[in-house]
């Protein structure tokens, strides 16, 4: 497992960003008490559009939680 580059909270969602084997990609893991989602994203995209990415992360996680009900 790669070292954590960054870790922060979006309300009750913990976001952890780690390096990927591909130097141009990052692995983003989002989790709460019950579920965890992991995906890869381009470094530039995450860095340049972080605010938008955070909004999308929150919305996607909330949508997933609604679908699981």
DSSP file (Angstrom, degrees, kcal/mol; ACC not computed):
  #  RESIDUE AA STRUCTURE BP1 BP2  ACC     N-H-->O    O-->H-N    N-H-->O    O-->H-N    TCO  KAPPA ALPHA  PHI   PSI    X-CA   Y-CA   Z-CA
    1    1 A X              0   0    0      0, 0.0     3,-0.1     0, 0.0     2,-0.1   0.000 360.0 360.0 360.0 137.9    0.0    0.0    0.0
    2    2 A X        -     0   0    0     17,-0.3     2,-0.1     1,-0.1     3,-0.0  -0.330 360.0 -94.2 -74.9 157.0    1.3    3.5   -0.9
    3    3 A X        -     0   0    0      1,-0.1    16,-0.9    -2,-0.1     2,-0.4  -0.401  46.1-101.3 -67.2 148.1    1.9    6.2    1.6
    4    4 A X  E     -A   18   0A   0     14,-0.2    14,-0.2     1,-0.2     3,-0.1  -0.578  32.2-173.4 -73.1 128.4   -0.9    8.6    2.2
    5    5 A X  E    S-     0   0A   0     12,-3.1     2,-0.3     1,-0.4    13,-0.2   0.832  72.0  -2.5 -86.1 -39.7   -0.3   11.9    0.4
    6    6 A X  E     -A   17   0A   0     11,-1.6    11,-3.3     2,-0.0    -1,-0.4  -0.993  58.5-172.8-154.8 146.7   -3.3   13.7    1.9
    7    7 A X  E     +A   16   0A   0     -2,-0.3     2,-0.3     9,-0.2     9,-0.2  -0.979  20.2 147.6-145.9 131.1   -6.2   12.9    4.2
    8    8 A X  E     -A   15   0A   0      7,-2.6     7,-3.4    -2,-0.3     2,-0.4  -0.953  37.9-109.3-155.5 171.8   -9.2   15.0    5.1
    9    9 A X  E     -A   14   0A   0     -2,-0.3     2,-0.5     5,-0.2     5,-0.2  -0.894  10.1-166.4-113.0 138.3  -12.9   15.0    6.0
   10   10 A X  E >  S-A   13   0A   0      3,-3.2     3,-2.3    -2,-0.4     2,-0.3  -0.903  73.7 -64.3-115.6  95.8  -15.9   16.0    4.0
   11   11 A X  T 3  S-     0   0    0     -2,-0.5    47,-0.0     1,-0.3    -1,-0.0  -0.466 121.1 -13.8  54.8-115.5  -18.5   16.1    6.6
   12   12 A X  T 3  S+     0   0    0     -2,-0.3     2,-0.6    -3,-0.1    -1,-0.3   0.268 119.2  96.7 -98.6  13.4  -18.8   12.5    7.7
   13   13 A X  E <   -A   10   0A   0     -3,-2.3    -3,-3.2    19,-0.1     2,-0.5  -0.900  64.2-148.2-104.8 122.9  -16.8   11.2    4.7
   14   14 A X  E     -AB   9  31A   0     17,-3.3    17,-2.1    -2,-0.6     2,-0.5  -0.788  12.5-161.0 -89.7 129.4  -13.1   10.5    5.2
   15   15 A X  E     -AB   8  30A   0     -7,-3.4    -7,-2.6    -2,-0.5     2,-0.4  -0.943   8.3-175.7-113.0 128.4  -11.1   11.1    2.0
   16   16 A X  E     -AB   7  29A   0     13,-2.5    13,-2.7    -2,-0.5     2,-0.5  -0.992   7.3-160.7-126.9 128.9   -7.6    9.6    1.7
   17   17 A X  E     +AB   6  28A   0    -11,-3.3   -12,-3.1    -2,-0.4   -11,-1.6  -0.936  15.7 172.4-114.2 126.5   -5.4   10.3   -1.3
   18   18 A X  E     -AB   4  27A   0      9,-2.7     9,-3.1    -2,-0.5   -14,-0.2  -0.895  36.1 -97.2-129.4 159.0   -2.4    7.9   -2.1
   19   19 A X  E     - B   0  26A   0    -16,-0.9   -17,-0.3    -2,-0.3     2,-0.2  -0.421  36.7-143.9 -70.8 150.6    0.0    7.6   -4.9
   20   20 A X        -     0   0    0      5,-1.2     5,-0.1     2,-0.5    -1,-0.1  -0.639  28.5-105.2-107.2 168.3   -0.7    5.0   -7.6
   21   21 A X  S    S+     0   0    0     -2,-0.2     2,-0.6     3,-0.1    -1,-0.1   0.868 112.0  72.1 -60.5 -35.6    1.7    2.8   -9.6
   22   22 A X  S >  S-     0   0    0      1,-0.1     3,-2.1     2,-0.0    -2,-0.5  -0.735  84.3-144.6 -79.4 119.6    1.1    5.1  -12.5
   23   23 A X  T 3  S+     0   0    0     -2,-0.6    -1,-0.1     1,-0.3    -2,-0.1   0.684  97.5  56.4 -63.9 -16.3    2.9    8.4  -11.6
   24   24 A X  T 3  S+     0   0    0     19,-0.1    19,-2.7    18,-0.1    20,-0.3   0.442 102.5  69.2 -91.6  -0.3    0.2   10.4  -13.3
   25   25 A X  E <   - C   0  42A   0     -3,-2.1    -5,-1.2    17,-0.3     2,-0.3  -0.795  60.2-157.1-119.9 159.0   -2.6    8.9  -11.2
   26   26 A X  E     -BC  19  41A   0     15,-2.8    15,-2.3    -2,-0.3     2,-0.6  -0.935  17.5-131.6-126.5 153.6   -3.8    9.0   -7.6
   27   27 A X  E     -BC  18  40A   0     -9,-3.1    -9,-2.7    -2,-0.3     2,-0.5  -0.943  22.7-164.4-105.7 123.3   -5.9    6.5   -5.6
   28   28 A X  E     -BC  17  39A   0     11,-3.2    11,-2.3    -2,-0.6     2,-0.5  -0.934   3.6-169.3-111.3 125.7   -8.7    8.2   -3.8
   29   29 A X  E     -BC  16  38A   0    -13,-2.7   -13,-2.5    -2,-0.5     2,-0.4  -0.968   1.2-171.3-116.4 126.9  -10.5    6.3   -1.0
   30   30 A X  E     +BC  15  37A   0      7,-3.2     7,-3.1    -2,-0.5     2,-0.3  -0.961  16.5 162.6-116.5 132.4  -13.7    7.7    0.5
   31   31 A X  E     -BC  14  36A   0    -17,-2.1   -17,-3.3    -2,-0.4     5,-0.2  -0.993  20.3-178.7-149.2 154.6  -15.3    6.0    3.5
   32   32 A X        -     0   0    0      3,-2.3   -19,-0.1    -2,-0.3   -20,-0.0  -0.588  60.5 -68.7-129.7-161.7  -17.7    6.5    6.4
   33   33 A X  S    S+     0   0    0     -2,-0.2     3,-0.1   -21,-0.2   -20,-0.0   0.789 130.0  25.1 -64.2 -26.8  -18.6    4.2    9.2
   34   34 A X  S    S+     0   0    0      1,-0.1     2,-0.3     0, 0.0    -1,-0.2   0.798 119.1  32.9-108.9 -36.7  -20.4    1.7    6.9
   35   35 A X        -     0   0    0      2,-0.0    -3,-2.3     0, 0.0     2,-0.3  -0.813  50.4-160.4-130.2 162.1  -19.0    1.9    3.4
   36   36 A X  E     -C   31   0A   0     -2,-0.3     2,-0.4    -5,-0.2    -5,-0.2  -0.996   4.9-170.8-144.0 137.9  -15.8    2.5    1.4
   37   37 A X  E     -C   30   0A   0     -7,-3.1    -7,-3.2    -2,-0.3     2,-0.4  -0.988   5.3-169.7-129.7 138.2  -15.3    3.5   -2.2
   38   38 A X  E     +C   29   0A   0     -2,-0.4     2,-0.3    -9,-0.2    -9,-0.2  -0.986  13.1 157.4-131.4 139.5  -12.0    3.6   -4.1
   39   39 A X  E     -C   28   0A   0    -11,-2.3   -11,-3.2    -2,-0.4     2,-0.3  -0.974  34.9-114.2-153.2 165.4  -11.1    5.1   -7.5
   40   40 A X  E     +C   27   0A   0     -2,-0.3     2,-0.3   -13,-0.2   -13,-0.2  -0.806  30.7 178.9-104.2 145.6   -8.2    6.4   -9.5
   41   41 A X  E     -C   26   0A   0    -15,-2.3   -15,-2.8    -2,-0.3     2,-0.1  -0.988  35.5 -98.5-143.9 149.7   -8.0   10.0  -10.7
   42   42 A X  E  >  -C   25   0A   0     -2,-0.3     4,-2.4   -17,-0.2   -17,-0.3  -0.453  30.5-129.5 -66.9 139.1   -5.4   12.0  -12.7
   43   43 A X  H  > S+     0   0    0    -19,-2.7     4,-2.7     1,-0.2     5,-0.2   0.928 107.8  49.0 -54.6 -48.9   -3.1   14.0  -10.5
   44   44 A X  H  > S+     0   0    0    -20,-0.3     4,-3.0     1,-0.2     5,-0.3   0.898 110.1  51.3 -61.5 -41.3   -3.7   17.2  -12.5
   45   45 A X  H  > S+     0   0    0      1,-0.2     4,-1.9     2,-0.2    -1,-0.2   0.934 112.8  44.9 -61.9 -46.3   -7.4   16.8  -12.4
   46   46 A X  H  < S+     0   0    0     -4,-2.4    -2,-0.2     2,-0.2    -1,-0.2   0.923 118.1  43.4 -64.9 -43.6   -7.5   16.3   -8.6
   47   47 A X  H >< S+     0   0    0     -4,-2.7     3,-0.7    -5,-0.2    -2,-0.2   0.926 119.7  40.3 -68.6 -45.3   -5.1   19.2   -8.0
   48   48 A X  H 3< S+     0   0    0     -4,-3.0    -1,-0.2    -5,-0.2    -2,-0.2   0.742 127.1  31.6 -79.3 -23.5   -6.7   21.7  -10.4
   49   49 A X  T 3X S+     0   0    0     -4,-1.9     4,-3.1    -5,-0.3    -1,-0.2  -0.090  74.6 133.4-125.4  35.1  -10.3   20.9   -9.7
   50   50 A X  H <> S+     0   0    0     -3,-0.7     4,-2.8     1,-0.2     5,-0.2   0.893  73.2  49.8 -57.3 -45.8  -10.2   19.9   -6.1
   51   51 A X  H  > S+     0   0    0      1,-0.2     4,-1.9     2,-0.2    -1,-0.2   0.943 115.4  43.4 -60.5 -47.8  -13.2   22.0   -5.0
   52   52 A X  H  > S+     0   0    0      1,-0.2     4,-2.5     2,-0.2    -1,-0.2   0.899 112.9  53.5 -63.6 -40.2  -15.3   20.6   -7.8
   53   53 A X  H  X S+     0   0    0     -4,-3.1     4,-2.8     1,-0.2    -2,-0.2   0.911 107.3  51.3 -60.6 -42.4  -14.0   17.1   -7.1
   54   54 A X  H  X S+     0   0    0     -4,-2.8     4,-2.3     2,-0.2    -1,-0.2   0.890 109.5  49.5 -63.6 -39.8  -15.0   17.4   -3.4
   55   55 A X  H  X S+     0   0    0     -4,-1.9     4,-2.4     2,-0.2    -1,-0.2   0.934 113.3  46.7 -63.8 -45.2  -18.5   18.4   -4.3
   56   56 A X  H  X S+     0   0    0     -4,-2.5     4,-2.8     2,-0.2     5,-0.2   0.884 110.1  53.7 -65.1 -38.6  -18.8   15.5   -6.7
   57   57 A X  H  X S+     0   0    0     -4,-2.8     4,-2.4     2,-0.2     5,-0.2   0.944 110.8  46.1 -59.9 -47.9  -17.4   13.1   -4.1
   58   58 A X  H  X S+     0   0    0     -4,-2.3     4,-2.4     1,-0.2    -2,-0.2   0.933 114.7  46.9 -61.6 -46.5  -20.0   14.2   -1.6
   59   59 A X  H  X S+     0   0    0     -4,-2.4     4,-2.5     1,-0.2    -1,-0.2   0.911 113.2  48.6 -63.3 -43.1  -22.8   13.9   -4.0
   60   60 A X  H  X S+     0   0    0     -4,-2.8     4,-2.4     2,-0.2    -1,-0.2   0.904 112.3  48.2 -64.7 -41.3  -21.8   10.5   -5.3
   61   61 A X  H  X S+     0   0    0     -4,-2.4     4,-2.2    -5,-0.2    -1,-0.2   0.909 112.4  48.7 -67.2 -41.4  -21.4    9.1   -1.9
   62   62 A X  H  X S+     0   0    0     -4,-2.4     4,-2.0    -5,-0.2    -2,-0.2   0.899 111.6  49.9 -64.4 -40.5  -24.8   10.5   -0.8
   63   63 A X  H  X S+     0   0    0     -4,-2.5     4,-2.2     2,-0.2    -2,-0.2   0.913 109.9  51.0 -63.2 -43.0  -26.4    9.0   -3.9
   64   64 A X  H  X S+     0   0    0     -4,-2.4     4,-1.4     1,-0.2    -2,-0.2   0.918 109.2  50.7 -59.8 -44.2  -24.7    5.6   -3.2
   65   65 A X  H  X S+     0   0    0     -4,-2.2     4,-0.5     1,-0.2    -1,-0.2   0.889 109.6  50.7 -62.7 -39.6  -26.1    5.7    0.3
   66   66 A X  H >< S+     0   0    0     -4,-2.0     3,-1.0     1,-0.2    -1,-0.2   0.898 108.5  51.9 -64.6 -40.7  -29.6    6.4   -0.9
   67   67 A X  H 3< S+     0   0    0     -4,-2.2    -1,-0.2     1,-0.2    -2,-0.2   0.770 104.4  57.8 -67.1 -26.4  -29.4    3.5   -3.4
   68   68 A X  H 3<        0   0    0     -4,-1.4    -1,-0.2     1,-0.2    -2,-0.2   0.616 360.0 360.0 -80.1 -12.4  -28.4    1.1   -0.6
   69   69 A X    <<        0   0    0     -3,-1.0    -1,-0.2    -4,-0.5    -2,-0.1   0.481 360.0 360.0 -73.1 360.0  -31.5    1.9    1.4
